[in-house]
Amino acid sequence: MIHAVLASLKEYWLVHVLLLAYTVMLAHHAWTGNRSTKNLADYYVGGRTMGGIALGLSFFATYSSTNSFVGFSGQSYTWGLPWLLFVPTAVVFCVFAWTAVAPRLRTFTEAMGSLTIPDFIGFRFGSTPARVAAAFIVLIASLFYMTAVFKGIGNLLQIFMNIPYPIAIVIVFFVVMAYTAVGGFISVVKTDAVQGGVMMIAAVLMFAGTVRAAGGLGALSDIRAQPGGEALFHFGGGVEVPVLLGVLFSGLVKFAVEPRQLSRFFALRDRNAIRTGLWVSTLTFGGVYLLLIPIGIYARKVFPTGIEDTDLVVPTLLTETFSQGTGAFLLVAMVAAAMSSLDSVLLVTASTAERDLISVMRPDRSEGQSIRWTKAWVVLFAAITAIVALDPPGGIVTLTAFSGSLYGACFFPAILLGLHWRRGSGRAVLASFAAGVTVLLTWKYVPGSGIVHEVFPALLISTLAYVGVALLTADGADETVTRLMDEHTRG
């Protein structure tokens, strides 16, 4: 393994130089973030004083990791043009999150002193059991998602730089763990803002290079004429429609329910920042993914056969169709993209473990102790995920979709109805969690279940369970919740 690393250093020196420069930037952001962190709110949500441009870019960058550049870009290699539905769906969910969730969540969480999604759920419904259950859901879903990101970055470094997959995982573990633990939320957002710009450039270069290698934009007609190519241009040809819709929904509903995305709303400075963040994130999502999603289908002209795992389409393009300089920049951009997602999920996971599990049992901890222990949780969860990623239980898109399905089925009722409907209770939240998880895990055993992706019945039944139990149990809204609801209704 040491010989392989030394050979990689010699052959791919330019990549290593760019990675070193990026690591220096991470170290700088970690240092400045650490200096700006004075209390727990600073470490978890940037003190709720951050602007819309930085958080809009961060909202985009924290979602768009190797899952996007490797998994989502390569998926159209087998799913074809219907996968382009991802673009308008992403725009719709982005607008929905910033208009239906961000304003109320920002106001509610500040008034309640909430710093995490589980503690928002606990405070909103006056229920410690609901808070603890939400924390466990965050830990489980985050593990699946981080495994997907680790897999993507490991594949990239292995194929492009001949670094053995286990060593690639170890390198990513140490870098991400270090700057996330040291710098906290402020460091993460600063890095994401830079990464957002880098990813825009990378998307343009990747699309242009792939289309050029395929023979131009008109290569779609040649691809259609290839054996099996016709199916890629029809709904149900490359992928069954229920599967397509389910993956789209489960992957993008995260905008409105996933803690790493919603934590950006906690940190917004004011309503002007919300409006700015809406425009920045929506335009960025639409523009970047309009370039990324078609890459896989153009790759069918470059590689008509021979790639069975779509997670390898983009790494193979990098090694065989791009110049050394462009390929080096793109690789570093994708590695950085992975880190910008990993750091956010790690921080959410660690803060949830400390604030919503341990501190519930140890309420006597000071803010300084909680910050130190959160940093320790960052190290632990990064290590656990790295170990799981050595033998991941599925592909990038599969792992990402399951994570999104879990969040959608469990958190959609508690967050959306919790912000917009006065009725609700801890028991209603727990009932929705139980219903959502049960349907997700058992739907495949239902006769005829193949025609509907499990995320849809899981979310529907979860919501019905929430509404039904909420109507039958005592309302969990206290005076603060009632006042906030009234203020938003009048506003």
Secondary structure as the mmCIF struct_conf table of DSSP 4:
data_model
#
loop_
_struct_conf.conf_type_id
_struct_conf.id
_struct_conf.beg_label_comp_id
_struct_conf.beg_label_asym_id
_struct_conf.beg_label_seq_id
_struct_conf.end_label_comp_id
_struct_conf.end_label_asym_id
_struct_conf.end_label_seq_id
HELX_RH_AL_P HELX_RH_AL_P1 ILE A 2 GLU A 11
TURN_TY1_P TURN_TY1_P1 TYR A 12 TYR A 12
HELX_RH_AL_P HELX_RH_AL_P2 TRP A 13 SER A 36
BEND BEND1 ASN A 39 ASN A 39
HELX_RH_AL_P HELX_RH_AL_P3 LEU A 40 VAL A 45
HELX_RH_3T_P HELX_RH_3T_P1 GLY A 46 ARG A 48
STRN STRN1 MET A 50 MET A 50
HELX_RH_AL_P HELX_RH_AL_P4 GLY A 52 TYR A 63
BEND BEND2 SER A 65 SER A 65
HELX_RH_AL_P HELX_RH_AL_P5 THR A 66 THR A 66
HELX_RH_PI_P HELX_RH_PI_P1 ASN A 67 PHE A 72
HELX_RH_AL_P HELX_RH_AL_P6 SER A 73 TRP A 79
HELX_RH_3T_P HELX_RH_3T_P2 LEU A 81 LEU A 85
HELX_RH_AL_P HELX_RH_AL_P7 PHE A 86 PHE A 96
HELX_RH_PI_P HELX_RH_PI_P2 ALA A 97 VAL A 101
HELX_RH_AL_P HELX_RH_AL_P8 ALA A 102 MET A 112
TURN_TY1_P TURN_TY1_P2 GLY A 113 GLY A 113
BEND BEND3 THR A 116 THR A 116
HELX_RH_AL_P HELX_RH_AL_P9 ILE A 117 PHE A 125
TURN_TY1_P TURN_TY1_P3 GLY A 126 GLY A 126
HELX_RH_AL_P HELX_RH_AL_P10 THR A 128 MET A 161
HELX_RH_AL_P HELX_RH_AL_P11 TYR A 165 ALA A 214
TURN_TY1_P TURN_TY1_P4 GLY A 215 GLY A 215
BEND BEND4 GLY A 216 GLY A 216
TURN_TY1_P TURN_TY1_P5 LEU A 217 GLY A 218
HELX_RH_AL_P HELX_RH_AL_P12 ALA A 219 ALA A 225
BEND BEND5 GLN A 226 GLN A 226
TURN_TY1_P TURN_TY1_P6 PRO A 227 GLY A 229
HELX_RH_3T_P HELX_RH_3T_P3 GLU A 230 PHE A 233
BEND BEND6 HIS A 234 HIS A 234
TURN_TY1_P TURN_TY1_P7 PHE A 235 GLY A 237
BEND BEND7 GLY A 238 VAL A 239
HELX_RH_AL_P HELX_RH_AL_P13 VAL A 241 LEU A 252
TURN_TY1_P TURN_TY1_P8 VAL A 253 VAL A 253
HELX_RH_AL_P HELX_RH_AL_P14 LYS A 254 VAL A 257
HELX_RH_AL_P HELX_RH_AL_P15 PRO A 259 PHE A 266
TURN_TY1_P TURN_TY1_P9 ALA A 267 ALA A 267
STRN STRN2 LEU A 268 LEU A 268
BEND BEND8 ASP A 270 ASP A 270
HELX_RH_AL_P HELX_RH_AL_P16 ARG A 271 LEU A 292
TURN_TY1_P TURN_TY1_P10 ILE A 293 PRO A 294
HELX_RH_AL_P HELX_RH_AL_P17 ILE A 295 VAL A 302
BEND BEND9 PRO A 304 THR A 305
HELX_RH_3T_P HELX_RH_3T_P4 THR A 310 LEU A 312
HELX_RH_AL_P HELX_RH_AL_P18 VAL A 313 THR A 321
BEND BEND10 PHE A 322 PHE A 322
HELX_RH_AL_P HELX_RH_AL_P19 GLN A 324 ALA A 353
HELX_RH_PI_P HELX_RH_PI_P3 GLU A 354 ILE A 358
HELX_RH_AL_P HELX_RH_AL_P20 SER A 359 MET A 361
TURN_TY1_P TURN_TY1_P11 PRO A 363 ASP A 364
HELX_RH_AL_P HELX_RH_AL_P21 GLU A 367 ALA A 389
TURN_TY1_P TURN_TY1_P12 LEU A 390 LEU A 390
BEND BEND11 ASP A 391 ASP A 391
BEND BEND12 PRO A 393 GLY A 394
HELX_RH_AL_P HELX_RH_AL_P22 ILE A 396 PHE A 412
HELX_RH_PI_P HELX_RH_PI_P4 PRO A 413 LEU A 417
HELX_RH_AL_P HELX_RH_AL_P23 GLY A 418 HIS A 420
BEND BEND13 ARG A 422 ARG A 422
HELX_RH_AL_P HELX_RH_AL_P24 GLY A 426 THR A 442
HELX_RH_3T_P HELX_RH_3T_P5 TRP A 443 TYR A 445
BEND BEND14 VAL A 446 VAL A 446
TURN_TY1_P TURN_TY1_P13 PRO A 447 GLY A 448
HELX_RH_3T_P HELX_RH_3T_P6 SER A 449 ILE A 451
BEND BEND15 VAL A 452 VAL A 452
TURN_TY1_P TURN_TY1_P14 GLU A 454 GLU A 454
HELX_RH_AL_P HELX_RH_AL_P25 VAL A 455 LEU A 472
BEND BEND16 THR A 473 THR A 473
HELX_RH_AL_P HELX_RH_AL_P26 GLU A 479 ARG A 490
#
